[in-house]
Amino acid sequence: MTRTITFTDTDEGRRRFKLIWDGFRVGTIGQKERSPETMRQEASVRQSLKTISTNGGVEGDADGRDLQAGGGSVSLDQPLVKLITTYGWSVQWMPTAVEDAIDALDFVDASPETKDDA
């Protein structure tokens, strides 16, 4: 099964993208044990999200990303979507970001499903 996550070029879409990107990379750091397969999945998620974003790095954070102008969509296999949400839920979000983080994670979790042809 494939899921398509579409981030719109709106304040909400840009905020959701930023929280998903930041939550994924911080959640990755928090994982105690990561197998080679898990690291390959992480790289696949990062590469996919990079296709719809630009380098948003600021001084002291060269890995920041911003949603590209016009927004964008990524299609990911279900295990990759699950990895995004699992890592996002593992982050100890600051109280000022927790409501937006919940919204972004619920948004990804509700992304439309497409059954793969067998």
FIKOLKE-714083 format. One line per 4 residues: number of its first residue (from 0); their letters; for each residue x, y, z of N, C-alpha, C. Coordinates in Angstrom, 2 decimals, padded with zeros to 5 digits. Layout:
NUM> A> X Y Z X Y Z X Y Z | ... $
! end
This chain:
0> MTRT> 000.84 -001.18 000.00 000.00 000.00 000.00 000.89 001.24 000.00 | 000.48 002.21 -000.79 001.19 003.48 -000.90 000.31 004.58 -000.34 | 000.92 005.56 000.30 000.20 006.71 000.84 000.77 007.96 000.18 | -000.10 008.91 -000.15 000.34 010.17 -000.74 000.10 011.29 000.27 $
4> ITFT> 001.17 011.98 000.60 001.11 013.09 001.55 001.29 014.37 000.74 | 000.30 015.25 000.79 000.33 016.49 000.03 000.38 017.67 000.98 | 001.44 018.46 000.84 001.61 019.67 001.63 001.26 020.86 000.73 | 000.28 021.65 001.12 -000.14 022.80 000.32 000.75 024.00 000.60 $
8> DTDE> 000.80 024.90 -000.36 001.60 026.12 -000.22 000.78 027.16 000.54 | 000.51 026.84 001.79 -000.23 027.71 002.70 000.54 027.75 004.01 | 000.17 028.65 004.89 000.83 028.68 006.21 000.71 027.31 006.88 | -000.48 026.72 006.81 -000.71 025.42 007.43 000.14 024.34 006.79 $
12> GRRR> 000.20 024.30 005.47 000.99 023.30 004.75 002.48 023.44 005.05 | 002.98 024.67 005.06 004.39 024.90 005.36 004.71 024.51 006.80 | 003.81 024.83 007.72 004.02 024.49 009.13 004.02 022.96 009.30 | 003.06 022.30 008.66 003.01 020.84 008.76 004.29 020.21 008.21 $
16> FKLI> 004.74 020.69 007.05 005.97 020.14 006.48 007.14 020.31 007.45 | 007.29 021.51 007.96 008.41 021.82 008.86 008.38 020.91 010.09 | 007.20 020.71 010.67 007.09 019.86 011.84 007.37 018.40 011.51 | 006.93 017.94 010.36 007.20 016.56 009.96 008.70 016.38 009.72 $
20> WDGF> 009.32 017.32 009.00 010.77 017.23 008.75 011.55 017.26 010.07 | 011.27 018.24 010.89 012.00 018.37 012.15 011.72 017.20 013.09 | 010.47 016.78 013.16 010.13 015.65 014.01 010.81 014.38 013.55 | 010.89 014.18 012.24 011.53 012.98 011.73 013.02 012.97 012.05 $
24> RVGT> 013.69 014.09 011.80 015.13 014.09 012.05 015.46 014.03 013.54 | 014.68 014.69 014.39 014.91 014.60 015.83 014.54 013.20 016.33 | 013.46 012.64 015.82 013.06 011.29 016.20 014.08 010.26 015.80 | 014.76 010.48 014.67 015.81 009.57 014.23 016.95 009.54 015.24 $
28> IGQK> 017.32 010.71 015.71 018.41 010.81 016.68 018.06 010.07 017.97 | 016.80 010.07 018.35 016.37 009.45 019.59 016.27 007.93 019.57 | 016.46 007.32 018.40 016.35 005.86 018.32 017.65 005.22 018.83 | 017.52 004.30 019.78 018.70 003.68 020.38 019.38 002.70 019.44 $
32> ERSP> 018.60 001.88 018.78 019.17 000.90 017.86 018.49 001.02 016.51 | 019.32 001.14 015.47 018.80 001.27 014.11 019.53 000.27 013.23 | 018.79 -000.63 012.65 019.38 -001.63 011.76 019.75 -000.98 010.43 | 020.58 -001.66 009.64 020.87 -001.13 008.30 019.59 -000.91 007.48 $
36> ETMR> 018.61 -001.81 007.61 017.35 -001.65 006.87 016.60 -000.40 007.34 | 016.58 -000.17 008.63 015.93 001.03 009.16 016.62 002.28 008.66 | 017.95 002.27 008.64 018.69 003.44 008.15 018.41 003.67 006.66 | 018.24 002.61 005.89 017.87 002.76 004.47 016.47 003.38 004.35 $
40> QEAS> 015.55 002.95 005.20 014.20 003.53 005.20 014.27 005.01 005.57 | 015.06 005.35 006.57 015.21 006.75 006.97 015.74 007.59 005.81 | 016.74 007.05 005.11 017.31 007.77 003.96 016.26 007.95 002.87 | 015.43 006.95 002.66 014.38 007.04 001.64 013.37 008.13 001.99 $
44> VRQS> 012.97 008.21 003.26 012.04 009.26 003.69 012.68 010.62 003.47 | 013.92 010.78 003.92 014.60 012.06 003.77 014.71 012.46 002.29 | 015.10 011.53 001.44 015.22 011.83 000.01 013.89 012.24 -000.58 | 012.83 011.56 -000.19 011.49 011.91 -000.70 011.09 013.31 -000.26 $
48> LKTI> 011.26 013.62 001.02 010.88 014.95 001.52 011.75 016.05 000.92 | 012.99 015.72 000.59 013.87 016.72 -000.03 013.40 017.10 -001.43 | 012.68 016.19 -002.11 012.23 016.49 -003.47 011.19 017.59 -003.50 | 010.54 017.87 -002.37 009.50 018.90 -002.33 009.90 020.06 -001.41 $
52> STNG> 011.18 020.18 -001.14 011.62 021.21 -000.20 012.93 021.84 -000.64 | 013.25 022.92 000.03 014.50 023.62 -000.23 015.29 023.67 001.07 | 016.57 023.92 000.93 017.42 024.02 002.12 016.98 025.21 002.93 | 016.51 024.95 004.12 016.07 026.00 005.02 017.03 026.18 006.17 $
56> GVEG> 018.24 025.64 005.99 019.22 025.69 007.06 019.56 027.11 007.48 | 019.74 027.26 008.74 020.16 028.54 009.30 021.45 028.28 010.07 | 022.08 029.32 010.49 023.34 029.16 011.22 023.14 028.19 012.38 | 024.01 027.21 012.45 023.93 026.21 013.50 023.00 025.05 013.19 $
60> DADG> 022.30 025.09 012.06 021.38 024.01 011.67 021.36 023.89 010.15 | 022.36 023.20 009.63 022.48 023.06 008.17 021.50 022.05 007.59 | 020.77 021.31 008.43 019.87 020.27 007.95 018.41 020.71 007.92 | 018.13 021.98 008.15 016.76 022.46 008.11 016.23 022.46 006.68 $
64> RDLQ> 014.93 022.25 006.52 014.29 022.26 005.21 013.00 023.06 005.30 | 012.64 023.69 004.19 011.38 024.41 004.06 010.64 023.86 002.85 | 009.32 023.82 002.93 008.51 023.39 001.80 008.76 024.31 000.61 | 008.92 023.73 -000.57 009.16 024.53 -001.77 007.94 025.37 -002.12 $
68> AGGG> 008.17 026.45 -002.85 007.07 027.28 -003.33 006.14 026.41 -004.17 | 004.85 026.54 -003.95 003.87 025.74 -004.67 003.47 024.48 -003.95 | 004.16 024.14 -002.86 003.84 022.92 -002.11 004.34 021.69 -002.83 | 003.84 020.54 -002.45 004.26 019.31 -003.11 003.70 018.08 -002.43 $
72> SVSL> 003.82 016.95 -003.14 003.34 015.67 -002.66 004.44 014.63 -002.72 | 004.40 013.70 -001.79 005.27 012.54 -001.82 004.41 011.29 -001.66 | 004.76 010.26 -002.40 004.09 008.96 -002.27 005.07 008.00 -001.64 | 004.65 007.44 -000.51 005.52 006.56 000.26 004.81 005.26 000.57 $
76> DQPL> 005.57 004.17 000.61 005.01 002.91 001.07 004.60 003.04 002.53 | 003.59 002.30 002.93 003.05 002.38 004.28 004.13 002.27 005.37 | 005.13 001.37 005.27 006.13 001.30 006.33 006.92 002.61 006.51 | 007.08 003.37 005.44 007.79 004.64 005.55 006.92 005.69 006.22 $
80> VKLI> 005.63 005.68 005.93 004.70 006.59 006.61 004.67 006.26 008.09 | 004.66 004.98 008.41 004.66 004.54 009.81 005.94 005.00 010.51 | 007.06 004.97 009.81 008.33 005.43 010.39 008.25 006.93 010.71 | 007.67 007.71 009.79 007.52 009.15 010.03 006.70 009.40 011.29 $
84> TTYG> 005.57 008.73 011.41 004.72 008.99 012.57 005.32 008.43 013.86 | 005.94 007.28 013.78 006.57 006.71 014.98 007.66 007.64 015.50 | 008.50 008.13 014.61 009.57 009.04 015.04 008.99 010.36 015.54 | 007.97 010.85 014.87 007.35 012.11 015.28 006.73 012.02 016.66 $
88> WSVQ> 006.07 010.89 016.95 005.45 010.71 018.27 006.49 010.50 019.36 | 007.72 010.11 018.98 008.76 009.89 020.00 009.42 011.18 020.46 | 009.18 012.26 019.73 009.79 013.55 020.07 009.10 014.15 021.30 | 009.88 014.71 022.18 009.34 015.41 023.35 009.10 016.87 022.92 $
92> WMPT> 007.98 017.11 022.25 007.67 018.42 021.70 007.53 019.45 022.82 | 008.01 020.65 022.54 007.84 021.76 023.47 006.34 022.06 023.58 | 005.89 022.52 024.74 004.46 022.84 024.88 003.95 023.81 023.83 | 004.80 024.73 023.37 004.37 025.70 022.37 004.18 025.09 020.99 $
96> AVED> 004.70 023.88 020.76 004.60 023.24 019.44 003.73 022.00 019.45 | 003.33 021.53 020.61 002.69 020.22 020.68 001.37 020.16 019.90 | 000.57 021.20 019.94 -000.71 021.15 019.21 -000.48 021.07 017.71 | 000.46 021.87 017.20 000.77 021.83 015.77 001.41 020.50 015.39 $
100> AIDA> 002.24 019.94 016.28 002.87 018.65 016.00 001.81 017.55 015.92 | 000.86 017.57 016.83 -000.23 016.58 016.79 -001.01 016.71 015.49 | -001.31 017.95 015.09 -002.02 018.18 013.83 -001.24 017.62 012.65 | 000.07 017.88 012.60 000.90 017.42 011.49 000.98 015.89 011.45 $
104> LDFV> 001.15 015.26 012.59 001.23 013.80 012.64 -000.11 013.15 012.29 | -001.21 013.72 012.78 -002.53 013.20 012.40 -002.77 013.38 010.90 | -002.31 014.50 010.35 -002.43 014.78 008.92 -001.71 013.70 008.10 | -000.50 013.37 008.48 000.26 012.34 007.76 -000.43 010.99 007.92 $
108> DASP> -000.88 010.70 009.13 -001.53 009.42 009.40 -002.83 009.27 008.61 | -003.46 010.37 008.26 -004.72 010.35 007.51 -004.51 010.47 006.00 | -003.26 010.44 005.55 -003.00 010.60 004.11 -003.67 009.47 003.33 | -004.14 009.80 002.12 -004.89 008.82 001.32 -004.05 007.58 000.96 $
112> ETKD> -004.73 006.45 000.95 -004.10 005.18 000.62 -004.41 004.80 -000.82 | -003.43 004.19 -001.46 -003.61 003.61 -002.79 -003.14 002.19 -002.73 | -004.01 001.26 -003.08 -003.60 -000.14 -003.07 -002.69 -000.41 -004.27 | -001.60 -001.10 -003.97 -000.66 -001.44 -005.03 -001.23 -002.59 -005.87 $
116> DA> -001.01 -002.52 -007.17 -001.45 -003.61 -008.05 -000.51 -004.79 -007.86 | -001.08 -005.97 -007.79 -000.26 -007.17 -007.59 -000.08 -007.91 -008.89 $
! end
